[in-house]
Amino acid sequence: MQKLREGAKRRKPKNTKKNMFAGLLYCTDCGHKLYYNINHPNSSIEYFNCSNYRGTCNETHYI
């Protein structure tokens, strides 16, 4: 199974929006970056969550 995933690359969606705060926000609990996300069923919902979510951070931080 690992061999199959080894060569797989994640493609960037064609119509991506860039948020002006992307790369500038950090988690207050652990200090890791907050990633910008768009809810796929409802693209009007945009949010940031901790890149260390489910690591040392137990909660996702919505902004």
PyMOL Python script that loads the backbone (N, CA, C, O; Angstrom):
from pymol import cmd

cmd.read_pdbstr("""\
ATOM      1  N   MET A   1       0.816  -1.197   0.000  1.00  0.00           N
ATOM      2  CA  MET A   1       0.000   0.000   0.000  1.00  0.00           C
ATOM      3  C   MET A   1       0.862   1.265   0.000  1.00  0.00           C
ATOM      4  O   MET A   1       0.555   2.219  -0.715  1.00  0.00           O
ATOM      5  N   GLN A   2       1.937   1.282   0.794  1.00  0.00           N
ATOM      6  CA  GLN A   2       2.819   2.447   0.833  1.00  0.00           C
ATOM      7  C   GLN A   2       3.436   2.708  -0.542  1.00  0.00           C
ATOM      8  O   GLN A   2       3.596   3.860  -0.945  1.00  0.00           O
ATOM      9  N   LYS A   3       3.777   1.649  -1.253  1.00  0.00           N
ATOM     10  CA  LYS A   3       4.390   1.799  -2.577  1.00  0.00           C
ATOM     11  C   LYS A   3       3.446   2.516  -3.534  1.00  0.00           C
ATOM     12  O   LYS A   3       3.885   3.325  -4.351  1.00  0.00           O
ATOM     13  N   LEU A   4       2.155   2.224  -3.438  1.00  0.00           N
ATOM     14  CA  LEU A   4       1.185   2.867  -4.311  1.00  0.00           C
ATOM     15  C   LEU A   4       1.062   4.354  -4.007  1.00  0.00           C
ATOM     16  O   LEU A   4       0.932   5.168  -4.921  1.00  0.00           O
ATOM     17  N   ARG A   5       1.102   4.706  -2.745  1.00  0.00           N
ATOM     18  CA  ARG A   5       0.956   6.105  -2.338  1.00  0.00           C
ATOM     19  C   ARG A   5       2.226   6.926  -2.551  1.00  0.00           C
ATOM     20  O   ARG A   5       2.174   8.153  -2.625  1.00  0.00           O
ATOM     21  N   GLU A   6       3.331   6.262  -2.646  1.00  0.00           N
ATOM     22  CA  GLU A   6       4.625   6.925  -2.741  1.00  0.00           C
ATOM     23  C   GLU A   6       4.702   7.916  -3.906  1.00  0.00           C
ATOM     24  O   GLU A   6       5.218   9.023  -3.748  1.00  0.00           O
ATOM     25  N   GLY A   7       4.193   7.522  -5.064  1.00  0.00           N
ATOM     26  CA  GLY A   7       4.284   8.373  -6.247  1.00  0.00           C
ATOM     27  C   GLY A   7       3.101   9.295  -6.442  1.00  0.00           C
ATOM     28  O   GLY A   7       3.115  10.119  -7.357  1.00  0.00           O
ATOM     29  N   ALA A   8       2.075   9.184  -5.609  1.00  0.00           N
ATOM     30  CA  ALA A   8       0.870  10.001  -5.764  1.00  0.00           C
ATOM     31  C   ALA A   8       1.146  11.437  -5.316  1.00  0.00           C
ATOM     32  O   ALA A   8       1.769  11.676  -4.282  1.00  0.00           O
ATOM     33  N   LYS A   9       0.669  12.375  -6.115  1.00  0.00           N
ATOM     34  CA  LYS A   9       0.819  13.788  -5.775  1.00  0.00           C
ATOM     35  C   LYS A   9      -0.561  14.413  -5.642  1.00  0.00           C
ATOM     36  O   LYS A   9      -1.490  14.076  -6.376  1.00  0.00           O
ATOM     37  N   ARG A  10      -0.672  15.316  -4.704  1.00  0.00           N
ATOM     38  CA  ARG A  10      -1.932  16.025  -4.521  1.00  0.00           C
ATOM     39  C   ARG A  10      -1.943  17.211  -5.473  1.00  0.00           C
ATOM     40  O   ARG A  10      -1.005  18.007  -5.498  1.00  0.00           O
ATOM     41  N   ARG A  11      -2.993  17.322  -6.243  1.00  0.00           N
ATOM     42  CA  ARG A  11      -3.106  18.424  -7.196  1.00  0.00           C
ATOM     43  C   ARG A  11      -3.803  19.610  -6.572  1.00  0.00           C
ATOM     44  O   ARG A  11      -4.742  19.457  -5.791  1.00  0.00           O
ATOM     45  N   LYS A  12      -3.336  20.793  -6.920  1.00  0.00           N
ATOM     46  CA  LYS A  12      -3.961  22.018  -6.454  1.00  0.00           C
ATOM     47  C   LYS A  12      -5.229  22.263  -7.271  1.00  0.00           C
ATOM     48  O   LYS A  12      -5.186  22.194  -8.499  1.00  0.00           O
ATOM     49  N   PRO A  13      -6.354  22.546  -6.616  1.00  0.00           N
ATOM     50  CA  PRO A  13      -7.581  22.834  -7.365  1.00  0.00           C
ATOM     51  C   PRO A  13      -7.405  24.030  -8.280  1.00  0.00           C
ATOM     52  O   PRO A  13      -6.644  24.946  -7.968  1.00  0.00           O
ATOM     53  N   LYS A  14      -8.097  24.029  -9.401  1.00  0.00           N
ATOM     54  CA  LYS A  14      -7.944  25.087 -10.407  1.00  0.00           C
ATOM     55  C   LYS A  14      -8.433  26.445  -9.924  1.00  0.00           C
ATOM     56  O   LYS A  14      -7.763  27.458 -10.127  1.00  0.00           O
ATOM     57  N   ASN A  15      -9.586  26.467  -9.293  1.00  0.00           N
ATOM     58  CA  ASN A  15     -10.182  27.741  -8.866  1.00  0.00           C
ATOM     59  C   ASN A  15      -9.958  27.974  -7.383  1.00  0.00           C
ATOM     60  O   ASN A  15     -10.911  27.979  -6.604  1.00  0.00           O
ATOM     61  N   THR A  16      -8.706  28.168  -6.988  1.00  0.00           N
ATOM     62  CA  THR A  16      -8.434  28.385  -5.572  1.00  0.00           C
ATOM     63  C   THR A  16      -8.385  29.870  -5.263  1.00  0.00           C
ATOM     64  O   THR A  16      -7.859  30.672  -6.035  1.00  0.00           O
ATOM     65  N   LYS A  17      -8.947  30.210  -4.119  1.00  0.00           N
ATOM     66  CA  LYS A  17      -8.869  31.589  -3.639  1.00  0.00           C
ATOM     67  C   LYS A  17      -7.755  31.657  -2.614  1.00  0.00           C
ATOM     68  O   LYS A  17      -7.567  30.727  -1.829  1.00  0.00           O
ATOM     69  N   LYS A  18      -7.025  32.740  -2.620  1.00  0.00           N
ATOM     70  CA  LYS A  18      -5.951  32.948  -1.658  1.00  0.00           C
ATOM     71  C   LYS A  18      -6.447  33.966  -0.641  1.00  0.00           C
ATOM     72  O   LYS A  18      -6.948  35.027  -1.013  1.00  0.00           O
ATOM     73  N   ASN A  19      -6.311  33.649   0.625  1.00  0.00           N
ATOM     74  CA  ASN A  19      -6.725  34.551   1.677  1.00  0.00           C
ATOM     75  C   ASN A  19      -5.553  35.449   2.045  1.00  0.00           C
ATOM     76  O   ASN A  19      -4.412  34.989   2.083  1.00  0.00           O
ATOM     77  N   MET A  20      -5.817  36.713   2.314  1.00  0.00           N
ATOM     78  CA  MET A  20      -4.736  37.659   2.607  1.00  0.00           C
ATOM     79  C   MET A  20      -4.038  37.373   3.938  1.00  0.00           C
ATOM     80  O   MET A  20      -2.944  37.884   4.175  1.00  0.00           O
ATOM     81  N   PHE A  21      -4.649  36.568   4.808  1.00  0.00           N
ATOM     82  CA  PHE A  21      -4.029  36.225   6.079  1.00  0.00           C
ATOM     83  C   PHE A  21      -3.327  34.860   6.055  1.00  0.00           C
ATOM     84  O   PHE A  21      -2.743  34.451   7.058  1.00  0.00           O
ATOM     85  N   ALA A  22      -3.380  34.158   4.927  1.00  0.00           N
ATOM     86  CA  ALA A  22      -2.764  32.833   4.815  1.00  0.00           C
ATOM     87  C   ALA A  22      -1.261  32.940   5.049  1.00  0.00           C
ATOM     88  O   ALA A  22      -0.587  33.763   4.429  1.00  0.00           O
ATOM     89  N   GLY A  23      -0.744  32.116   5.935  1.00  0.00           N
ATOM     90  CA  GLY A  23       0.677  32.113   6.257  1.00  0.00           C
ATOM     91  C   GLY A  23       1.072  33.093   7.351  1.00  0.00           C
ATOM     92  O   GLY A  23       2.236  33.139   7.748  1.00  0.00           O
ATOM     93  N   LEU A  24       0.123  33.872   7.842  1.00  0.00           N
ATOM     94  CA  LEU A  24       0.421  34.883   8.862  1.00  0.00           C
ATOM     95  C   LEU A  24      -0.155  34.552  10.234  1.00  0.00           C
ATOM     96  O   LEU A  24       0.257  35.141  11.233  1.00  0.00           O
ATOM     97  N   LEU A  25      -1.092  33.625  10.295  1.00  0.00           N
ATOM     98  CA  LEU A  25      -1.768  33.309  11.551  1.00  0.00           C
ATOM     99  C   LEU A  25      -1.168  32.071  12.197  1.00  0.00           C
ATOM    100  O   LEU A  25      -0.815  31.108  11.517  1.00  0.00           O
ATOM    101  N   TYR A  26      -1.056  32.110  13.533  1.00  0.00           N
ATOM    102  CA  TYR A  26      -0.482  31.002  14.290  1.00  0.00           C
ATOM    103  C   TYR A  26      -1.411  30.634  15.435  1.00  0.00           C
ATOM    104  O   TYR A  26      -2.131  31.481  15.962  1.00  0.00           O
ATOM    105  N   CYS A  27      -1.387  29.369  15.812  1.00  0.00           N
ATOM    106  CA  CYS A  27      -2.204  28.839  16.893  1.00  0.00           C
ATOM    107  C   CYS A  27      -1.741  29.413  18.233  1.00  0.00           C
ATOM    108  O   CYS A  27      -0.541  29.479  18.501  1.00  0.00           O
ATOM    109  N   THR A  28      -2.688  29.825  19.067  1.00  0.00           N
ATOM    110  CA  THR A  28      -2.333  30.375  20.383  1.00  0.00           C
ATOM    111  C   THR A  28      -1.952  29.278  21.365  1.00  0.00           C
ATOM    112  O   THR A  28      -1.241  29.540  22.335  1.00  0.00           O
ATOM    113  N   ASP A  29      -2.416  28.047  21.128  1.00  0.00           N
ATOM    114  CA  ASP A  29      -2.134  26.952  22.053  1.00  0.00           C
ATOM    115  C   ASP A  29      -0.770  26.316  21.822  1.00  0.00           C
ATOM    116  O   ASP A  29      -0.041  26.065  22.781  1.00  0.00           O
ATOM    117  N   CYS A  30      -0.411  26.051  20.566  1.00  0.00           N
ATOM    118  CA  CYS A  30       0.836  25.311  20.297  1.00  0.00           C
ATOM    119  C   CYS A  30       1.844  26.084  19.451  1.00  0.00           C
ATOM    120  O   CYS A  30       3.011  25.697  19.392  1.00  0.00           O
ATOM    121  N   GLY A  31       1.421  27.173  18.792  1.00  0.00           N
ATOM    122  CA  GLY A  31       2.351  27.978  18.006  1.00  0.00           C
ATOM    123  C   GLY A  31       2.515  27.552  16.557  1.00  0.00           C
ATOM    124  O   GLY A  31       3.277  28.180  15.823  1.00  0.00           O
ATOM    125  N   HIS A  32       1.818  26.495  16.118  1.00  0.00           N
ATOM    126  CA  HIS A  32       1.899  26.060  14.721  1.00  0.00           C
ATOM    127  C   HIS A  32       1.058  26.967  13.837  1.00  0.00           C
ATOM    128  O   HIS A  32       0.189  27.689  14.325  1.00  0.00           O
ATOM    129  N   LYS A  33       1.322  26.928  12.530  1.00  0.00           N
ATOM    130  CA  LYS A  33       0.581  27.751  11.585  1.00  0.00           C
ATOM    131  C   LYS A  33      -0.870  27.315  11.493  1.00  0.00           C
ATOM    132  O   LYS A  33      -1.201  26.147  11.698  1.00  0.00           O
ATOM    133  N   LEU A  34      -1.735  28.284  11.178  1.00  0.00           N
ATOM    134  CA  LEU A  34      -3.133  27.994  10.887  1.00  0.00           C
ATOM    135  C   LEU A  34      -3.287  27.906   9.378  1.00  0.00           C
ATOM    136  O   LEU A  34      -2.848  28.801   8.655  1.00  0.00           O
ATOM    137  N   TYR A  35      -3.905  26.838   8.900  1.00  0.00           N
ATOM    138  CA  TYR A  35      -4.122  26.624   7.474  1.00  0.00           C
ATOM    139  C   TYR A  35      -5.468  27.164   7.047  1.00  0.00           C
ATOM    140  O   TYR A  35      -6.459  27.023   7.763  1.00  0.00           O
ATOM    141  N   TYR A  36      -5.504  27.784   5.880  1.00  0.00           N
ATOM    142  CA  TYR A  36      -6.731  28.316   5.291  1.00  0.00           C
ATOM    143  C   TYR A  36      -7.466  27.192   4.577  1.00  0.00           C
ATOM    144  O   TYR A  36      -6.863  26.455   3.797  1.00  0.00           O
ATOM    145  N   ASN A  37      -8.765  27.052   4.835  1.00  0.00           N
ATOM    146  CA  ASN A  37      -9.568  26.008   4.220  1.00  0.00           C
ATOM    147  C   ASN A  37     -10.901  26.562   3.732  1.00  0.00           C
ATOM    148  O   ASN A  37     -11.405  27.566   4.235  1.00  0.00           O
ATOM    149  N   ILE A  38     -11.450  25.879   2.743  1.00  0.00           N
ATOM    150  CA  ILE A  38     -12.787  26.194   2.237  1.00  0.00           C
ATOM    151  C   ILE A  38     -13.627  24.936   2.365  1.00  0.00           C
ATOM    152  O   ILE A  38     -13.207  23.856   1.950  1.00  0.00           O
ATOM    153  N   ASN A  39     -14.813  25.077   2.938  1.00  0.00           N
ATOM    154  CA  ASN A  39     -15.728  23.955   3.078  1.00  0.00           C
ATOM    155  C   ASN A  39     -16.216  23.559   1.688  1.00  0.00           C
ATOM    156  O   ASN A  39     -16.756  24.393   0.961  1.00  0.00           O
ATOM    157  N   HIS A  40     -16.031  22.294   1.313  1.00  0.00           N
ATOM    158  CA  HIS A  40     -16.343  21.882  -0.054  1.00  0.00           C
ATOM    159  C   HIS A  40     -17.836  21.766  -0.361  1.00  0.00           C
ATOM    160  O   HIS A  40     -18.235  22.158  -1.458  1.00  0.00           O
ATOM    161  N   PRO A  41     -18.672  21.264   0.516  1.00  0.00           N
ATOM    162  CA  PRO A  41     -20.097  21.278   0.168  1.00  0.00           C
ATOM    163  C   PRO A  41     -20.669  22.698   0.102  1.00  0.00           C
ATOM    164  O   PRO A  41     -21.549  22.981  -0.710  1.00  0.00           O
ATOM    165  N   ASN A  42     -20.161  23.588   0.963  1.00  0.00           N
ATOM    166  CA  ASN A  42     -20.647  24.970   1.009  1.00  0.00           C
ATOM    167  C   ASN A  42     -19.439  25.895   0.909  1.00  0.00           C
ATOM    168  O   ASN A  42     -18.829  26.228   1.925  1.00  0.00           O
ATOM    169  N   SER A  43     -19.090  26.309  -0.301  1.00  0.00           N
ATOM    170  CA  SER A  43     -17.859  27.076  -0.515  1.00  0.00           C
ATOM    171  C   SER A  43     -17.905  28.491   0.059  1.00  0.00           C
ATOM    172  O   SER A  43     -16.896  29.195   0.018  1.00  0.00           O
ATOM    173  N   SER A  44     -19.045  28.924   0.589  1.00  0.00           N
ATOM    174  CA  SER A  44     -19.099  30.240   1.211  1.00  0.00           C
ATOM    175  C   SER A  44     -18.520  30.210   2.624  1.00  0.00           C
ATOM    176  O   SER A  44     -18.286  31.265   3.215  1.00  0.00           O
ATOM    177  N   ILE A  45     -18.284  29.011   3.177  1.00  0.00           N
ATOM    178  CA  ILE A  45     -17.699  28.869   4.512  1.00  0.00           C
ATOM    179  C   ILE A  45     -16.186  28.733   4.372  1.00  0.00           C
ATOM    180  O   ILE A  45     -15.688  27.746   3.829  1.00  0.00           O
ATOM    181  N   GLU A  46     -15.468  29.725   4.864  1.00  0.00           N
ATOM    182  CA  GLU A  46     -14.011  29.727   4.834  1.00  0.00           C
ATOM    183  C   GLU A  46     -13.511  29.777   6.269  1.00  0.00           C
ATOM    184  O   GLU A  46     -14.099  30.467   7.102  1.00  0.00           O
ATOM    185  N   TYR A  47     -12.434  29.056   6.573  1.00  0.00           N
ATOM    186  CA  TYR A  47     -11.951  29.013   7.951  1.00  0.00           C
ATOM    187  C   TYR A  47     -10.462  28.679   7.988  1.00  0.00           C
ATOM    188  O   TYR A  47      -9.887  28.221   7.001  1.00  0.00           O
ATOM    189  N   PHE A  48      -9.852  28.919   9.148  1.00  0.00           N
ATOM    190  CA  PHE A  48      -8.475  28.544   9.418  1.00  0.00           C
ATOM    191  C   PHE A  48      -8.475  27.481  10.496  1.00  0.00           C
ATOM    192  O   PHE A  48      -9.269  27.557  11.434  1.00  0.00           O
ATOM    193  N   ASN A  49      -7.594  26.484  10.382  1.00  0.00           N
ATOM    194  CA  ASN A  49      -7.446  25.529  11.473  1.00  0.00           C
ATOM    195  C   ASN A  49      -5.974  25.208  11.684  1.00  0.00           C
ATOM    196  O   ASN A  49      -5.146  25.402  10.794  1.00  0.00           O
ATOM    197  N   CYS A  50      -5.664  24.715  12.873  1.00  0.00           N
ATOM    198  CA  CYS A  50      -4.285  24.479  13.289  1.00  0.00           C
ATOM    199  C   CYS A  50      -3.675  23.334  12.481  1.00  0.00           C
ATOM    200  O   CYS A  50      -4.313  22.303  12.274  1.00  0.00           O
ATOM    201  N   SER A  51      -2.441  23.523  12.029  1.00  0.00           N
ATOM    202  CA  SER A  51      -1.742  22.481  11.275  1.00  0.00           C
ATOM    203  C   SER A  51      -1.344  21.324  12.175  1.00  0.00           C
ATOM    204  O   SER A  51      -1.005  20.246  11.687  1.00  0.00           O
ATOM    205  N   ASN A  52      -1.382  21.538  13.492  1.00  0.00           N
ATOM    206  CA  ASN A  52      -1.027  20.506  14.461  1.00  0.00           C
ATOM    207  C   ASN A  52      -2.277  19.903  15.096  1.00  0.00           C
ATOM    208  O   ASN A  52      -2.197  19.252  16.138  1.00  0.00           O
ATOM    209  N   TYR A  53      -3.422  20.119  14.471  1.00  0.00           N
ATOM    210  CA  TYR A  53      -4.682  19.587  14.985  1.00  0.00           C
ATOM    211  C   TYR A  53      -4.600  18.068  15.076  1.00  0.00           C
ATOM    212  O   TYR A  53      -4.152  17.404  14.142  1.00  0.00           O
ATOM    213  N   ARG A  54      -5.025  17.542  16.177  1.00  0.00           N
ATOM    214  CA  ARG A  54      -4.958  16.124  16.534  1.00  0.00           C
ATOM    215  C   ARG A  54      -3.536  15.685  16.876  1.00  0.00           C
ATOM    216  O   ARG A  54      -3.284  14.493  17.055  1.00  0.00           O
ATOM    217  N   GLY A  55      -2.614  16.625  16.967  1.00  0.00           N
ATOM    218  CA  GLY A  55      -1.290  16.347  17.495  1.00  0.00           C
ATOM    219  C   GLY A  55      -1.336  16.754  18.962  1.00  0.00           C
ATOM    220  O   GLY A  55      -1.902  16.039  19.789  1.00  0.00           O
ATOM    221  N   THR A  56      -0.745  17.893  19.286  1.00  0.00           N
ATOM    222  CA  THR A  56      -0.849  18.390  20.650  1.00  0.00           C
ATOM    223  C   THR A  56      -2.074  19.263  20.834  1.00  0.00           C
ATOM    224  O   THR A  56      -2.518  19.469  21.964  1.00  0.00           O
ATOM    225  N   CYS A  57      -2.634  19.781  19.746  1.00  0.00           N
ATOM    226  CA  CYS A  57      -3.871  20.565  19.819  1.00  0.00           C
ATOM    227  C   CYS A  57      -5.060  19.629  19.688  1.00  0.00           C
ATOM    228  O   CYS A  57      -5.152  18.864  18.728  1.00  0.00           O
ATOM    229  N   ASN A  58      -5.953  19.689  20.632  1.00  0.00           N
ATOM    230  CA  ASN A  58      -7.114  18.823  20.614  1.00  0.00           C
ATOM    231  C   ASN A  58      -8.323  19.478  19.965  1.00  0.00           C
ATOM    232  O   ASN A  58      -9.296  18.794  19.644  1.00  0.00           O
ATOM    233  N   GLU A  59      -8.280  20.780  19.767  1.00  0.00           N
ATOM    234  CA  GLU A  59      -9.407  21.499  19.177  1.00  0.00           C
ATOM    235  C   GLU A  59      -8.946  22.203  17.925  1.00  0.00           C
ATOM    236  O   GLU A  59      -7.807  22.662  17.842  1.00  0.00           O
ATOM    237  N   THR A  60      -9.831  22.287  16.950  1.00  0.00           N
ATOM    238  CA  THR A  60      -9.543  23.092  15.766  1.00  0.00           C
ATOM    239  C   THR A  60      -9.968  24.524  16.069  1.00  0.00           C
ATOM    240  O   THR A  60     -10.984  24.739  16.729  1.00  0.00           O
ATOM    241  N   HIS A  61      -9.229  25.472  15.610  1.00  0.00           N
ATOM    242  CA  HIS A  61      -9.477  26.882  15.906  1.00  0.00           C
ATOM    243  C   HIS A  61     -10.061  27.551  14.670  1.00  0.00           C
ATOM    244  O   HIS A  61      -9.373  27.738  13.667  1.00  0.00           O
ATOM    245  N   TYR A  62     -11.314  27.902  14.752  1.00  0.00           N
ATOM    246  CA  TYR A  62     -11.977  28.535  13.631  1.00  0.00           C
ATOM    247  C   TYR A  62     -11.892  30.040  13.757  1.00  0.00           C
ATOM    248  O   TYR A  62     -12.179  30.614  14.807  1.00  0.00           O
ATOM    249  N   ILE A  63     -11.496  30.660  12.674  1.00  0.00           N
ATOM    250  CA  ILE A  63     -11.464  32.123  12.617  1.00  0.00           C
ATOM    251  C   ILE A  63     -12.251  32.534  11.383  1.00  0.00           C
ATOM    252  O   ILE A  63     -12.379  33.725  11.100  1.00  0.00           O
TER     253      ILE A  63
END
""", "prot")
cmd.dss("prot")
cmd.show_as("cartoon", "prot")
cmd.util.cbc("prot")
cmd.orient("prot")
